[in-house]
Amino acid sequence: MSFRMSGGRGSLAGLILVALVAACEAPGASPAASVAASVPVGGQQEPVTVTGSGIQKSAPFHLEAGTYEVIWTATPSNDQGCYHGGSLGAVDPDQFIFETLANELLDSAAAKTGSTFIYNLDAGDYFVDASSGCAWSFTFSQQ
């Protein structure tokens, strides 16, 4: 797993592409989830994107307090489709949170995107707990 700070959308797209290519290169193996984030500018958190494939927990990432829109993408590795599920967990065991981010069955090879909102989130360190047969990404954008 890796944690990467970046400053531009181009590097986010590159990181997502690398994760998706890595998922395609190793059949049956799930590459480590990765996180791309930017330092908050002007008080608003820059979007955080977490990518990976299969069943795994991501590296921790920090979110500032507030409301977030979470946009997820799932891409099956074959034409049979896949199940895609994920939730948000807090690193601090005293900060209990369980937010469902995705719970979808993809029935073809077509990628699917969806979104949800998380309201009144406390500032803290979080991780994505993915239960998925797909290559996936979750992007957290503060509202």
C-alpha positions as CSV (number, residue, x, y, z in Angstrom):
1,M,0.0,0.0,0.0
2,S,1.2,3.5,-0.6
3,F,0.2,7.0,0.3
4,R,1.0,9.8,-2.1
5,M,0.5,13.5,-1.9
6,S,0.0,15.2,-5.3
7,G,-0.9,18.5,-6.6
8,G,-2.7,18.0,-9.8
9,R,-5.5,16.2,-11.5
10,G,-3.2,14.8,-14.1
11,S,-1.2,12.9,-11.5
12,L,-4.5,11.6,-10.1
13,A,-5.5,10.2,-13.5
14,G,-2.1,8.7,-13.9
15,L,-2.3,7.0,-10.5
16,I,-5.7,5.6,-11.3
17,L,-4.4,4.3,-14.7
18,V,-1.4,2.7,-13.0
19,A,-3.7,0.9,-10.5
20,L,-6.0,-0.3,-13.2
21,V,-3.2,-1.6,-15.4
22,A,-1.6,-3.4,-12.5
23,A,-4.9,-5.1,-11.7
24,C,-5.1,-6.4,-15.3
25,E,-1.5,-7.6,-15.3
26,A,-1.7,-10.0,-12.4
27,P,-4.7,-12.4,-12.8
28,G,-5.9,-13.7,-9.5
29,A,-3.7,-11.3,-7.5
30,S,-5.0,-8.1,-5.9
31,P,-2.5,-5.2,-6.0
32,A,-2.3,-3.1,-2.9
33,A,-4.8,-0.2,-2.7
34,S,-3.3,3.2,-3.2
35,V,-4.3,6.7,-2.0
36,A,-3.8,10.0,-3.7
37,A,-4.5,13.2,-1.9
38,S,-3.7,16.9,-1.9
39,V,-3.0,19.3,1.0
40,P,-6.1,21.4,1.8
41,V,-6.0,24.8,0.1
42,G,-8.0,27.7,1.5
43,G,-9.7,25.5,4.2
44,Q,-11.3,23.1,1.8
45,Q,-10.0,19.6,1.5
46,E,-8.8,18.7,-2.0
47,P,-10.4,15.5,-3.4
48,V,-8.9,12.2,-2.1
49,T,-8.9,9.2,-4.5
50,V,-8.4,5.6,-3.3
51,T,-7.8,2.9,-5.9
52,G,-7.4,-0.8,-5.8
53,S,-8.9,-4.1,-6.8
54,G,-10.5,-7.1,-5.0
55,I,-11.0,-7.5,-1.3
56,Q,-8.7,-5.2,0.7
57,K,-8.3,-2.3,3.1
58,S,-6.7,0.8,1.8
59,A,-3.8,2.8,3.3
60,P,-5.1,5.4,5.8
61,F,-5.9,8.9,4.5
62,H,-7.0,12.1,6.3
63,L,-10.3,13.8,5.8
64,E,-11.2,17.2,7.3
65,A,-14.5,17.6,9.0
66,G,-17.5,18.2,6.8
67,T,-19.8,16.7,4.2
68,Y,-18.4,14.6,1.3
69,E,-19.7,13.4,-2.0
70,V,-18.1,10.0,-2.7
71,I,-18.0,8.9,-6.4
72,W,-17.0,5.3,-7.0
73,T,-16.1,3.4,-10.1
74,A,-16.0,-0.3,-10.5
75,T,-14.6,-2.2,-13.6
76,P,-15.0,-5.9,-14.0
77,S,-12.1,-8.0,-15.1
78,N,-14.2,-10.2,-17.4
79,D,-17.6,-10.2,-19.2
80,Q,-19.3,-12.0,-16.3
81,G,-19.4,-8.8,-14.2
82,C,-18.6,-8.7,-10.5
83,Y,-19.9,-7.7,-7.1
84,H,-18.7,-4.3,-5.8
85,G,-19.0,-3.2,-2.2
86,G,-17.1,-0.9,0.0
87,S,-17.4,1.0,3.3
88,L,-15.5,3.8,5.1
89,G,-13.8,2.9,8.4
90,A,-12.0,5.1,11.0
91,V,-8.4,4.2,11.9
92,D,-9.0,5.3,15.5
93,P,-10.9,2.5,17.2
94,D,-12.6,5.0,19.5
95,Q,-14.0,6.8,16.5
96,F,-16.6,4.3,15.4
97,I,-17.9,4.8,11.9
98,F,-19.4,2.5,9.3
99,E,-20.5,4.2,6.1
100,T,-21.6,2.1,3.2
101,L,-20.0,3.6,0.0
102,A,-21.1,1.0,-2.6
103,N,-23.2,-2.1,-2.8
104,E,-23.7,-3.1,-6.4
105,L,-23.8,-6.1,-8.6
106,L,-22.3,-5.5,-12.1
107,D,-23.8,-8.0,-14.6
108,S,-21.5,-7.3,-17.6
109,A,-18.0,-6.2,-18.5
110,A,-19.1,-2.5,-18.6
111,A,-17.7,-0.3,-15.9
112,K,-20.2,1.4,-13.6
113,T,-20.0,4.6,-11.6
114,G,-22.2,5.7,-8.7
115,S,-22.2,8.2,-5.8
116,T,-23.3,8.7,-2.3
117,F,-22.9,11.4,0.4
118,I,-21.4,11.3,3.9
119,Y,-22.8,14.0,6.2
120,N,-21.1,15.7,9.2
121,L,-18.0,13.6,9.1
122,D,-15.5,14.3,11.9
123,A,-11.9,15.1,10.9
124,G,-9.7,12.1,11.2
125,D,-7.8,9.3,9.5
126,Y,-9.9,6.8,7.5
127,F,-9.6,3.8,5.2
128,V,-11.7,2.1,2.6
129,D,-12.7,-1.5,3.3
130,A,-13.5,-2.9,-0.1
131,S,-15.2,-6.2,-0.7
132,S,-15.2,-6.3,-4.5
133,G,-14.4,-8.5,-7.4
134,C,-13.7,-5.5,-9.6
135,A,-10.9,-2.9,-10.0
136,W,-12.3,0.1,-8.1
137,S,-11.8,3.7,-7.1
138,F,-13.5,6.0,-4.5
139,T,-13.1,9.7,-4.7
140,F,-14.0,11.8,-1.6
141,S,-14.8,15.4,-2.5
142,Q,-15.7,17.9,0.3
143,Q,-18.8,19.8,-0.3
